[in-house]
Amino acid sequence: MTESAAAGGSHPTVALVHGAFADSSSWNDVVEQLQAAGIAVQAISNPLRGIAADAAYVASALQQISGPVLAVGHSYGGAVITNAAPHASNVVGLVYVAAFAPDEGETLGGIEGDSTDSVLNSALVQLQYPAGAGPETAVELAIDPAQFHQAFAADLPEKQAAVMAATQRPVAAAAFGEPNGAPGWKNLPSWAVVATGDKAAGADAVRSMAQRAGAEITEVEGSHVIMISQPQAVTDVIRQAIDRLTH
């Protein structure tokens, strides 16, 4: 579905896709604000097992939403919606929130390795998860709880960050080394929230990817979890995207 198709029909449903080390509850305040404005919204669980697998899961979920969809991704969730959108014909726009917007063939590890703002790699710890029916295991990554506040959520109270650290969901290490597919942003209008204090994805990397994608960029002072620390600013960008798609 194209931008003009959205403009001629119903308002899009906002589909929120969380990133690594998180779950859908990270969108709670944004969901509350969108619902208060009468905007249809749905948070989609991200399996966090790898680009191709996660994109296929999210694309299936997006296609099962009736009518046009505005896909919104945070962090790693941005890479997932980038890869999912070409396989979900009802997606009419993309919003990146402190998020990756990779191009075809790129890896997230390579993108983050080039960032001078990101400190995430030094804060990660390796865990193991079953990779099949046998005894094989694979590596998944979590953030060291002692470094979670500084690396991921520096503008939140320490107690709140400690709860988030304790409830974080690890991501398969393969997700950062897997090449990305054809990006949805090449054929869809996009918007981006760049958190200027982002030390996880890296504000410099996020800004560069958003510029390359031709996204309408809004910079907000805050950490990587800008949708938690500044939910109104993120909601405002989502509403701007909806307005642009429907007028």
SERO-4910 file (N, C-alpha, C, O; in steps of 0.05 Angstrom, whole numbers):
BEGIN
 pado doro    nc1    nc2    nc3   cac1   cac2   cac3    cc1    cc2    cc3    oc1    oc2    oc3
  Met    A     17    -24      0      0      0      0     18     25      0     38     25     14
  Thr    A     10     45    -15     26     69    -18     17     90      2     -4     87     15
  Glu    A     32    112      3     24    135     19     -3    146     11    -19    152     28
  Ser    A     -8    147    -15    -33    158    -25    -56    140    -17    -79    149    -12
  Ala    A    -51    114    -15    -72     95     -7    -80    100     22   -104     99     29
  Ala    A    -61    107     39    -67    113     67    -83    139     68   -102    141     84
  Ala    A    -76    158     51    -89    184     52   -118    181     43   -135    197     52
  Gly    A   -124    162     26   -151    159     17   -168    140     34   -192    136     28
  Gly    A   -157    129     55   -172    110     71   -171    117    100   -170    141    107
  Ser    A   -172     97    117   -172    101    146   -145    109    156   -124    105    143
  His    A   -145    120    180   -119    127    193   -104    101    198   -117     81    205
  Pro    A    -78    101    196    -63     76    201    -63     69    230    -64     86    248
  Thr    A    -61     43    235    -56     32    261    -26     35    267    -10     29    249
  Val    A    -19     44    290      9     46    298     18     19    309      7      9    329
  Ala    A     38      7    297     49    -18    306     77    -13    318     95     -4    303
  Leu    A     80    -18    344    105    -12    358    121    -37    362    111    -58    372
  Val    A    146    -36    354    164    -59    355    188    -52    373    204    -34    367
  His    A    190    -66    395    212    -60    414    239    -71    405    240    -86    385
  Gly    A    260    -63    418    286    -71    411    298    -92    429    284   -105    445
  Ala    A    324    -95    427    338   -115    444    340   -105    473    338    -81    478
  Phe    A    343   -124    491    345   -119    519    320   -106    531    321    -93    551
  Ala    A    297   -111    517    272    -98    525    248   -115    517    252   -136    506
  Asp    A    224   -105    523    200   -119    514    179    -97    508    185    -73    509
  Ser    A    155   -105    502    135    -86    493    127    -66    515    116    -45    509
  Ser    A    133    -72    540    126    -53    561    141    -27    559    134     -7    571
  Ser    A    163    -28    544    179     -3    540    162     18    525    169     42    526
  Trp    A    141     10    512    124     28    497     99     38    514     83     52    504
  Asn    A     97     29    539     72     34    554     63     63    554     39     68    549
  Asp    A     81     81    559     73    109    561     64    120    534     46    137    532
  Val    A     77    111    512     70    120    485     43    108    478     26    122    467
  Val    A     38     83    485     12     70    480    -10     86    494    -31     91    482
  Glu    A     -5     93    519    -26    107    535    -32    134    521    -56    141    520
  Gln    A    -12    148    512    -17    174    499    -31    171    472    -49    187    466
  Leu    A    -24    151    457    -37    147    431    -67    139    435    -84    148    421
  Gln    A    -71    121    455    -99    113    460   -116    137    470   -139    139    463
  Ala    A   -104    154    486   -118    178    495   -126    196    473   -145    211    474
  Ala    A   -110    195    451   -116    211    427   -134    197    407   -140    208    386
  Gly    A   -143    173    415   -161    158    397   -147    145    374   -160    139    354
  Ile    A   -121    140    376   -106    128    355   -103     98    360    -94     90    382
  Ala    A   -110     82    340   -107     53    343    -77     46    345    -61     55    329
  Val    A    -70     29    364    -42     22    369    -40     -7    378    -57    -17    392
  Gln    A    -19    -20    370    -14    -47    378     16    -51    381     32    -43    363
  Ala    A     25    -63    403     53    -69    407     58    -98    399     43   -116    407
  Ile    A     79   -102    383     85   -129    373    110   -140    387    130   -126    389
  Ser    A    108   -164    397    131   -177    410    152   -183    389    146   -195    368
  Asn    A    177   -177    396    200   -182    378    215   -206    390    224   -204    413
  Pro    A    217   -228    375    230   -252    386    259   -249    394    269   -263    411
  Leu    A    274   -230    381    302   -225    387    320   -249    382    339   -254    397
  Arg    A    314   -263    360    330   -287    353    347   -283    328    364   -300    322
  Gly    A    343   -261    313    358   -257    289    343   -241    269    318   -241    269
  Ile    A    356   -226    252    343   -208    233    322   -221    216    299   -213    216
  Ala    A    330   -242    202    311   -255    183    287   -267    198    264   -263    190
  Ala    A    292   -281    220    271   -294    235    252   -274    248    228   -277    247
  Asp    A    264   -253    259    248   -233    273    232   -217    253    209   -210    258
  Ala    A    244   -211    230    230   -195    209    206   -211    198    185   -200    192
  Ala    A    210   -237    195    188   -254    185    165   -255    205    142   -253    197
  Tyr    A    172   -257    230    151   -258    251    136   -231    252    111   -231    252
  Val    A    151   -209    251    138   -183    253    122   -177    228    100   -165    229
  Ala    A    132   -184    204    118   -180    179     91   -195    180     70   -184    171
  Ser    A     91   -219    191     66   -234    193     46   -220    212     23   -218    206
  Ala    A     57   -210    234     39   -195    253     28   -170    240      5   -163    244
  Leu    A     45   -155    225     36   -131    212     14   -136    192     -5   -121    190
  Gln    A     17   -158    177     -2   -165    156    -29   -172    168    -50   -170    155
  Gln    A    -29   -181    193    -54   -189    206    -69   -166    218    -91   -170    229
  Ile    A    -58   -142    217    -71   -118    226    -88   -108    203    -79   -105    180
  Ser    A   -113   -102    208   -132    -93    188   -126    -64    180   -123    -47    197
  Gly    A   -123    -59    154   -119    -32    144    -90    -24    144    -72    -40    149
  Pro    A    -84      1    137    -57     11    136    -43     12    163    -56     14    184
  Val    A    -17      9    162     -1      7    187     23     27    185     36     28    165
  Leu    A     27     41    207     51     57    210     69     41    229     63     38    253
  Ala    A     91     30    219    109     13    236    130     31    250    143     47    237
  Val    A    132     27    276    150     43    292    169     23    306    161      5    320
  Gly    A    195     28    303    215     10    315    234     25    333    243     47    326
  His    A    240     13    356    261     24    374    286      7    372    285    -17    373
  Ser    A    309     20    368    335      7    369    336    -16    349    333    -11    325
  Tyr    A    342    -40    358    342    -64    341    315    -68    327    315    -78    304
  Gly    A    294    -59    339    268    -61    327    266    -44    301    250    -51    283
  Gly    A    283    -24    298    284     -9    273    294    -26    251    284    -24    228
  Ala    A    315    -42    256    325    -61    236    303    -81    228    301    -88    205
  Val    A    288    -90    248    268   -110    243    246    -98    225    237   -112    206
  Ile    A    236    -74    231    215    -63    213    226    -56    186    212    -57    166
  Thr    A    252    -49    184    264    -43    159    263    -68    141    257    -66    117
  Asn    A    268    -91    153    268   -116    138    240   -128    134    235   -142    115
  Ala    A    222   -122    153    195   -133    152    177   -118    132    160   -130    119
  Ala    A    180    -92    130    162    -75    114    159    -84     85    136    -84     75
  Pro    A    180    -92     71    176   -101     43    159   -126     41    149   -133     19
  His    A    154   -140     63    138   -165     63    111   -161     76     97   -181     80
  Ala    A    104   -137     82     78   -131     93     66   -108     77     73    -85     81
  Ser    A     48   -114     59     38    -95     39     22    -72     51     17    -52     37
  Asn    A     13    -75     76     -3    -54     88     13    -33    103      1    -14    114
  Val    A     39    -36    104     56    -16    117     59      9     99     67      6     76
  Val    A     51     32    110     51     57     94     73     77    102     77     97     89
  Gly    A     86     71    125    107     89    134    122     77    157    113     57    169
  Leu    A    146     88    162    164     77    183    173    100    201    179    122    192
  Val    A    173     94    227    184    113    246    206     99    262    202     78    273
  Tyr    A    229    112    262    253    101    276    257    116    302    261    141    301
  Val    A    258    102    324    261    115    350    288    105    362    290     83    371
  Ala    A    308    123    361    335    115    370    342     88    358    351     69    371
  Ala    A    337     86    331    336     59    319    355     56    295    363     75    282
  Phe    A    361     31    290    376     23    266    359     24    242    336     16    242
  Ala    A    370     35    220    357     35    194    377     25    174    387     41    157
  Pro    A    384      0    175    406    -11    159    400    -12    129    376    -14    121
  Asp    A    421    -13    113    418    -17     84    423    -47     79    433    -61     96
  Glu    A    417    -55     55    420    -83     47    449    -92     49    467    -78     39
  Gly    A    454   -115     62    481   -125     65    496   -116     89    516   -128     97
  Glu    A    487    -95    102    500    -85    127    494   -103    150    473   -117    151
  Thr    A    512   -103    170    507   -116    195    505    -95    218    518    -74    216
  Leu    A    489   -101    238    487    -82    260    513    -79    275    519    -58    285
  Gly    A    527   -102    277    553   -101    291    573    -82    277    587    -67    290
  Gly    A    572    -83    250    589    -65    235    582    -36    238    599    -19    240
  Ile    A    555    -31    238    546     -3    241    554      7    269    563     30    271
  Glu    A    549     -9    290    555      0    317    585      3    321    594     20    337
  Gly    A    601    -14    308    630    -13    310    641     14    300    663     22    309
  Asp    A    627     26    282    636     52    271    627     76    287    635     99    282
  Ser    A    610     71    307    600     94    323    620    102    344    632     85    358
  Thr    A    624    128    347    641    138    368    625    145    393    636    150    415
  Asp    A    598    145    391    581    151    414    573    126    430    567    128    453
  Ser    A    573    103    417    563     79    430    584     67    449    607     65    442
  Val    A    574     59    472    591     45    492    580     17    497    589      3    516
  Leu    A    560      9    481    546    -16    487    563    -40    487    561    -57    504
  Asn    A    581    -43    467    597    -67    465    612    -74    490    615    -97    497
  Ser    A    622    -53    504    637    -58    528    620    -64    552    630    -72    573
  Ala    A    593    -61    549    575    -66    571    561    -93    568    545   -101    586
  Leu    A    566   -108    547    551   -133    542    564   -157    556    589   -158    559
  Val    A    548   -176    563    557   -202    574    545   -224    557    523   -221    546
  Gln    A    560   -246    555    551   -268    538    537   -289    555    546   -297    577
  Leu    A    514   -299    544    499   -321    557    496   -342    535    504   -339    512
  Gln    A    484   -365    543    479   -386    524    449   -393    523    435   -391    543
  Tyr    A    440   -402    499    413   -412    497    413   -436    479    430   -439    462
  Pro    A    393   -454    482    392   -478    465    389   -471    436    372   -455    429
  Ala    A    405   -483    419    404   -477    390    390   -498    374    388   -496    349
  Gly    A    379   -518    387    366   -540    373    356   -561    392    355   -556    416
  Ala    A    349   -584    381    338   -605    398    360   -619    414    355   -631    435
  Gly    A    385   -617    405    407   -630    418    420   -613    439    408   -594    449
  Pro    A    445   -619    446    459   -603    467    472   -577    457    484   -562    472
  Glu    A    469   -571    431    482   -548    420    470   -522    432    447   -520    438
  Thr    A    488   -503    436    479   -477    446    490   -455    428    509   -459    413
  Ala    A    479   -432    431    488   -408    416    490   -385    436    479   -386    458
  Val    A    504   -365    428    509   -342    445    486   -322    443    477   -315    421
  Glu    A    477   -312    466    459   -289    467    472   -268    485    489   -274    501
  Leu    A    463   -243    481    476   -221    495    457   -207    513    433   -204    507
  Ala    A    467   -199    536    452   -182    555    470   -159    564    494   -160    559
  Ile    A    458   -139    576    474   -117    586    480   -122    615    463   -128    631
  Asp    A    505   -119    622    514   -121    650    497   -103    667    498    -78    663
  Pro    A    482   -113    687    465    -96    703    480    -72    716    468    -51    719
  Ala    A    505    -76    722    521    -55    734    526    -32    715    531     -9    724
  Gln    A    524    -37    689    529    -17    669    504     -8    654    505      9    636
  Phe    A    481    -20    661    456    -16    646    448     14    647    441     25    626
  His    A    449     26    670    440     53    673    456     72    655    445     88    640
  Gln    A    483     70    657    500     88    642    499     83    612    499    103    597
  Ala    A    497     58    604    499     52    575    472     53    561    471     58    537
  Phe    A    450     49    575    424     45    562    404     66    570    387     73    553
  Ala    A    404     75    595    382     91    605    391    113    624    381    115    646
  Ala    A    411    128    615    424    147    634    406    169    643    411    181    664
  Asp    A    384    175    629    367    197    637    343    188    654    325    203    658
  Leu    A    343    163    662    322    152    680    333    150    708    358    148    711
  Pro    A    316    150    728    326    146    755    340    119    758    332    100    744
  Glu    A    360    117    775    376     93    777    358     69    785    362     47    776
  Lys    A    338     74    803    321     52    811    304     41    788    301     17    786
  Gln    A    295     59    771    279     50    748    297     34    729    289     14    718
  Ala    A    321     44    724    340     30    707    347      3    718    351    -16    703
  Ala    A    349      0    744    355    -25    757    333    -46    752    339    -69    748
  Val    A    308    -37    753    286    -55    747    287    -63    718    283    -87    712
  Met    A    293    -45    700    295    -52    671    318    -71    667    315    -89    650
  Ala    A    340    -68    681    362    -86    678    355   -114    687    363   -134    675
  Ala    A    339   -116    708    331   -142    719    311   -156    701    309   -181    702
  Thr    A    296   -141    685    275   -153    669    282   -153    639    265   -159    622
  Gln    A    307   -146    632    315   -144    604    313   -172    591    315   -192    604
  Arg    A    309   -172    564    308   -196    548    333   -197    531    338   -179    515
  Pro    A    350   -218    534    374   -220    518    367   -224    488    345   -232    481
  Val    A    386   -216    471    383   -219    442    404   -238    432    427   -238    442
  Ala    A    397   -254    412    417   -272    400    440   -256    388    436   -236    374
  Ala    A    464   -265    394    487   -251    383    487   -251    353    498   -232    340
  Ala    A    476   -271    341    475   -274    312    460   -250    299    465   -243    276
  Ala    A    442   -237    314    427   -215    303    445   -192    295    438   -176    277
  Phe    A    468   -190    308    486   -167    302    506   -174    279    520   -156    269
  Gly    A    508   -199    272    526   -207    250    512   -216    225    525   -221    205
  Glu    A    485   -217    226    470   -226    203    465   -203    183    456   -181    191
  Pro    A    471   -207    158    467   -185    138    437   -178    135    420   -196    136
  Asn    A    432   -153    133    405   -143    130    396   -146    101    412   -146     82
  Gly    A    369   -147     97    358   -150     70    351   -123     58    360   -102     69
  Ala    A    336   -123     37    327    -98     24    311    -81     43    293    -91     56
  Pro    A    318    -55     46    306    -38     66    279    -26     58    277    -16     35
  Gly    A    260    -27     76    234    -15     70    235     15     66    218     27     53
  Trp    A    255     29     78    256     58     76    262     68     48    258     92     43
  Lys    A    271     50     31    276     59      3    250     65    -12    250     80    -32
  Asn    A    228     53     -3    203     57    -17    180     68      0    158     70     -9
  Leu    A    186     75     25    166     85     43    175    111     56    199    115     61
  Pro    A    157    130     62    164    154     77    172    146    106    161    127    117
  Ser    A    192    160    116    201    153    143    207    177    160    212    199    150
  Trp    A    206    173    186    211    193    206    231    181    226    232    157    229
  Ala    A    246    198    240    265    188    259    267    206    283    268    231    281
  Val    A    268    194    307    274    208    332    303    201    338    310    178    343
  Val    A    321    221    339    349    217    346    352    227    375    349    250    380
  Ala    A    359    209    393    364    216    420    393    225    422    412    209    418
  Thr    A    398    251    429    425    262    427    444    250    447    468    252    444
  Gly    A    434    237    469    451    225    489    451    195    487    457    181    506
  Asp    A    445    184    463    443    155    459    471    143    459    487    147    441
  Lys    A    477    127    480    503    114    482    501     84    476    521     70    478
  Ala    A    477     75    469    474     47    462    477     43    432    498     33    423
  Ala    A    457     50    416    460     49    387    480     69    378    494     65    358
  Gly    A    482     91    392    501    113    385    486    135    370    477    130    348
  Ala    A    485    159    381    470    181    368    481    186    340    466    193    322
  Asp    A    508    184    337    520    190    311    511    170    290    505    177    267
  Ala    A    510    144    297    502    123    278    473    126    271    465    123    248
  Val    A    456    131    292    427    134    287    421    157    269    405    155    250
  Arg    A    435    180    274    431    204    257    440    199    228    425    206    210
  Ser    A    462    186    225    472    180    198    454    162    182    448    167    159
  Met    A    443    141    195    425    123    182    399    137    175    388    133    153
  Ala    A    389    154    193    364    169    187    367    188    164    349    190    147
  Gln    A    390    201    163    395    219    140    396    204    114    385    213     94
  Arg    A    410    181    114    412    165     90    385    155     81    379    153     57
  Ala    A    367    149    100    340    139     93    322    161     84    299    156     75
  Gly    A    331    186     85    314    209     78    292    214     97    271    225     90
  Ala    A    296    206    122    276    209    143    273    238    152    293    253    151
  Glu    A    249    245    161    245    271    173    255    268    202    243    253    218
  Ile    A    276    282    209    289    277    235    281    297    256    280    321    251
  Thr    A    276    287    280    271    303    304    292    295    325    293    272    333
  Glu    A    308    314    333    328    308    354    317    316    381    305    337    385
  Val    A    320    297    400    310    301    427    332    295    447    346    275    445
  Glu    A    336    313    467    357    308    487    348    285    505    327    287    518
  Gly    A    363    264    506    356    241    523    373    217    516    389    217    498
  Ser    A    367    195    530    382    170    527    370    153    505    351    160    492
  His    A    381    129    503    372    109    483    343    102    487    329     96    468
  Val    A    333    103    512    305     95    517    288    121    518    273    126    537
  Ile    A    290    136    497    276    162    495    246    159    496    232    178    504
  Met    A    235    136    488    206    132    489    196    128    518    172    131    523
  Ile    A    215    123    536    208    121    565    213    147    579    196    156    594
  Ser    A    235    160    573    242    185    587    227    209    575    222    228    589
  Gln    A    221    208    549    207    230    536    185    219    518    186    223    493
  Pro    A    165    206    529    144    193    513    128    214    497    118    207    475
  Gln    A    124    238    507    109    258    492    123    266    467    110    268    446
  Ala    A    149    269    467    164    276    443    162    254    422    159    260    398
  Val    A    163    229    431    161    207    412    133    205    401    129    201    377
  Thr    A    113    208    418     85    208    409     80    230    389     65    226    370
  Asp    A     91    254    394     87    276    376     98    269    348     85    276    328
  Val    A    120    256    346    131    249    320    113    228    306    108    230    282
  Ile    A    103    209    321     85    189    310     60    203    299     50    196    278
  Arg    A     50    222    314     25    236    306     31    253    281     14    256    264
  Gln    A     55    265    279     63    280    255     63    262    231     54    269    209
  Ala    A     73    238    235     74    218    212     46    211    204     40    210    180
  Ile    A     28    206    223      0    200    216    -13    222    201    -27    218    181
  Asp    A     -9    247    211    -20    270    197    -10    272    168    -26    278    150
  Arg    A     15    268    164     27    270    137     16    248    119     12    252     95
  Leu    A     11    224    130      2    202    114    -28    204    107    -37    191     88
  Thr    A    -43    219    123    -72    220    119    -82    246    108   -106    250    107
  His    A    -64    265    101    -73    291     91    -58    297     65    -63    318     53
***
